[in-house]
């Protein structure tokens, strides 16, 4: 019998060049709409793109209110998260209740039976779910953010929408099937194949997918498969002959996650079930994720709020050394940072979702940064929450309840949240994705100079083009007024906005200096690129926090809390930005890499003495 994790006749692994080419071909190469982050990497700080902070249309708020109120009541009265975690299964009554609420069709247009709500309403709804149970978040998000509804809305034909949207809106669960044993972040390893039949009426689908979230409960799949040398997206129905759930998988957290290995054996897929067009599968996936990734930032900011609630209450009640632990400096600093970071996470999440709703933006970088920054910030917050709660944070909620203590689910939250740094693009892949887009302007201008395939004549033309561009661009990245009284409309936060404007120009210069210093080898300097991306993310968060605080003050001038939280966040973020700039060129990366290669070769295997080998 074939191992379930090793599909038969798997192709030879793609070479590095082939893998890079597959990823490059799938990129959106045009920038038809403005992007705040892209402009920032170019050294242009477009505050007008984010201020005024995107506000939700009052009519949309009223339209969403009945659903949000019903959802909140349902979550409070009918969802027992500790039971779900304990039993590893979402009760059918809960799934059916969500169906009745319309929670599986939040963004599906009303004419197809959905709620027709905005991206911001959707992310707020999913955030509300996250405040109660991460398993439900995964179920609803995998269905609507990367499952069939989103690509169908963006790329489906009228016939496909008529056929599938009503089913999806009623609660037919969908899943996205891309990952395989040898294909995760690198899609070049996809071995699932679809061959067009002789009569041209259908494709024959064969292959196996790993870690398919919702796969064990799905009625409908978006399946990525090779058609020749390219990858195509197909709508596949679970009831078709040849579709098999091989096994359900189990994880450290999200114990009720319906995730599994799915096998396709000679599945006949009608040609009309191709999404968008043959060979466009990877581009479809990337474009879908531009908005699909916005769910995780929203979920993380809500998790931050829940952690803040737990930590604040405990730090006020728990007395040690004669005072509440929140009075002790070490805990007080954790609480303050937690509050400031949660404010910034919500600002980043709402900014990206608001841009998606407002339209006229290209948010691929904003979405990727929001996903990367919010998931990493939330992970630090839940870690601090466990530290503040101490042994009671490490103890399970059931155990706490059994001895009469408040069952704060910190231990479960930590297990459930860790996957967020991996879901929908790991933090490392997000850095590489953002870095590739960050250097796009420079590659379009001077890329031929470092491309070994370009002949001498082409390099001369590129040299002339680059000289003309950088003669203007480079000096302008040094010049600019980033001091008082610019941005004075931000009041006490103006100093932070001015800082972000100055550092955006420095970021663009530093990126250019890295290209000059490392040349074609820059793509291998992932730690360097990562620091530049992290600087960009901190500047985005500073900007979002200040813009949101200004909007909050305009609504309620008596509440100075937003300014206080934004100010603290910006002060701490500025120190991080300073340190990351210092580390770009002065670091131990090369030495660490050399040690790592020796570790790979077993040179330091002596360190492993004294363990019982598996």
Rosetta blueprint (number, residue, H / E / L):
1 X L
2 X L
3 X L
4 X L
5 X L
6 X L
7 X L
8 X L
9 X L
10 X L
11 X L
12 X L
13 X L
14 X L
15 X L
16 X H
17 X H
18 X H
19 X H
20 X H
21 X H
22 X H
23 X H
24 X H
25 X H
26 X H
27 X L
28 X L
29 X L
30 X L
31 X L
32 X L
33 X L
34 X E
35 X L
36 X H
37 X H
38 X H
39 X H
40 X H
41 X H
42 X L
43 X L
44 X L
45 X L
46 X L
47 X H
48 X H
49 X H
50 X L
51 X L
52 X L
53 X L
54 X L
55 X L
56 X L
57 X L
58 X H
59 X H
60 X H
61 X H
62 X H
63 X H
64 X H
65 X H
66 X H
67 X H
68 X H
69 X H
70 X H
71 X H
72 X H
73 X H
74 X H
75 X H
76 X H
77 X H
78 X H
79 X L
80 X L
81 X H
82 X H
83 X H
84 X H
85 X H
86 X H
87 X H
88 X L
89 X L
90 X L
91 X L
92 X H
93 X H
94 X H
95 X H
96 X H
97 X H
98 X H
99 X H
100 X H
101 X H
102 X L
103 X L
104 X L
105 X L
106 X L
107 X L
108 X L
109 X L
110 X H
111 X H
112 X H
113 X L
114 X L
115 X L
116 X L
117 X L
118 X L
119 X H
120 X H
121 X H
122 X H
123 X H
124 X H
125 X H
126 X H
127 X H
128 X H
129 X H
130 X H
131 X L
132 X L
133 X L
134 X H
135 X H
136 X H
137 X H
138 X H
139 X H
140 X H
141 X H
142 X H
143 X H
144 X H
145 X L
146 X L
147 X L
148 X H
149 X H
150 X H
151 X H
152 X H
153 X H
154 X H
155 X H
156 X L
157 X L
158 X H
159 X H
160 X H
161 X H
162 X H
163 X H
164 X H
165 X H
166 X H
167 X H
168 X H
169 X H
170 X L
171 X L
172 X L
173 X L
174 X E
175 X E
176 X E
177 X E
178 X L
179 X L
180 X E
181 X L
182 X L
183 X E
184 X L
185 X L
186 X L
187 X H
188 X H
189 X H
190 X L
191 X L
192 X L
193 X E
194 X E
195 X E
196 X E
197 X L
198 X L
199 X L
200 X L
201 X L
202 X E
203 X E
204 X E
205 X E
206 X E
207 X E
208 X E
209 X E
210 X E
211 X E
212 X E
213 X E
214 X L
215 X L
216 X L
217 X L
218 X L
219 X L
220 X E
221 X E
222 X E
223 X E
224 X E
225 X E
226 X E
227 X E
228 X L
229 X L
230 X E
231 X E
232 X E
233 X E
234 X E
235 X E
236 X E
237 X E
238 X L
239 X L
240 X L
241 X L
242 X L
243 X E
244 X E
245 X E
246 X E
247 X E
248 X E
249 X L
250 X L
251 X L
252 X L
253 X L
254 X L
255 X L
256 X L
257 X L
258 X L
259 X E
260 X E
261 X E
262 X E
263 X E
264 X E
265 X E
266 X E
267 X E
268 X E
269 X E
270 X E
271 X H
272 X H
273 X H
274 X E
275 X E
276 X L
277 X L
278 X L
279 X L
280 X L
281 X H
282 X H
283 X H
284 X H
285 X H
286 X H
287 X H
288 X H
289 X H
290 X H
291 X H
292 X H
293 X L
294 X H
295 X H
296 X H
297 X H
298 X H
299 X H
300 X H
301 X H
302 X H
303 X H
304 X H
305 X H
306 X H
307 X H
308 X H
309 X H
310 X H
311 X H
312 X H
313 X H
314 X H
315 X H
316 X H
317 X H
318 X L
319 X E
320 X E
321 X L
322 X L
323 X E
324 X E
325 X H
326 X H
327 X H
328 X L
329 X H
330 X H
331 X H
332 X H
333 X H
334 X H
335 X H
336 X H
337 X H
338 X H
339 X H
340 X H
341 X H
342 X H
343 X H
344 X H
345 X H
346 X H
347 X H
348 X H
349 X H
350 X H
351 X H
352 X H
353 X H
354 X H
355 X H
356 X H
357 X H
358 X H
359 X L
360 X L
361 X E
362 X L
363 X L
364 X H
365 X H
366 X H
367 X H
368 X H
369 X H
370 X H
371 X H
372 X H
373 X H
374 X H
375 X H
376 X H
377 X H
378 X H
379 X H
380 X H
381 X H
382 X H
383 X H
384 X H
385 X H
386 X H
387 X H
388 X H
389 X H
390 X L
391 X H
392 X H
393 X H
394 X H
395 X L
396 X L
397 X H
398 X H
399 X H
400 X H
401 X H
402 X H
403 X L
404 X L
405 X L
406 X L
407 X L
408 X L
409 X L
410 X H
411 X H
412 X H
413 X H
414 X H
415 X H
416 X H
417 X H
418 X H
419 X H
420 X H
421 X H
422 X L
423 X L
424 X L
425 X L
426 X L
427 X H
428 X H
429 X H
430 X H
431 X H
432 X H
433 X H
434 X H
435 X H
436 X H
437 X H
438 X H
439 X L
440 X H
441 X H
442 X H
443 X H
444 X H
445 X H
446 X H
447 X H
448 X H
449 X H
450 X H
451 X L
452 X L
453 X L
454 X L
455 X L
456 X H
457 X H
458 X H
459 X H
460 X H
461 X H
462 X H
463 X H
464 X H
465 X H
466 X H
467 X H
468 X H
469 X H
470 X H
471 X H
472 X H
473 X H
474 X H
475 X H
476 X H
477 X L
478 X L
479 X L
480 X L
481 X L
482 X L
483 X L
484 X L
485 X L
486 X L
487 X L
488 X H
489 X H
490 X H
491 X H
492 X H
493 X H
494 X H
495 X H
496 X H
497 X H
498 X H
499 X H
500 X H
501 X H
502 X H
503 X H
504 X H
505 X H
506 X H
507 X H
508 X H
509 X H
510 X H
511 X H
512 X H
513 X H
514 X H
515 X H
516 X H
517 X H
518 X H
519 X H
520 X H
521 X H
522 X H
523 X H
524 X H
525 X L
526 X H
527 X H
528 X H
529 X H
530 X H
531 X H
532 X H
533 X H
534 X H
535 X H
536 X H
537 X H
538 X H
539 X H
540 X H
541 X H
542 X H
543 X H
544 X H
545 X H
546 X H
547 X H
548 X H
549 X H
550 X H
551 X H
552 X H
553 X H
554 X H
555 X H
556 X L
557 X L
558 X L
559 X L
560 X L
561 X H
562 X H
563 X H
564 X H
565 X H
566 X H
567 X H
568 X H
569 X H
570 X H
571 X H
572 X H
573 X H
574 X H
575 X H
576 X H
577 X H
578 X H
579 X H
580 X H
581 X H
582 X H
583 X H
584 X H
585 X H
586 X L
587 X L
588 X L
589 X H
590 X H
591 X H
592 X H
593 X H
594 X H
595 X H
596 X H
597 X H
598 X H
599 X H
600 X H
601 X L
602 X L
603 X L
604 X L
605 X H
606 X H
607 X H
608 X H
609 X L
610 X L
611 X L
612 X L
613 X L
614 X L
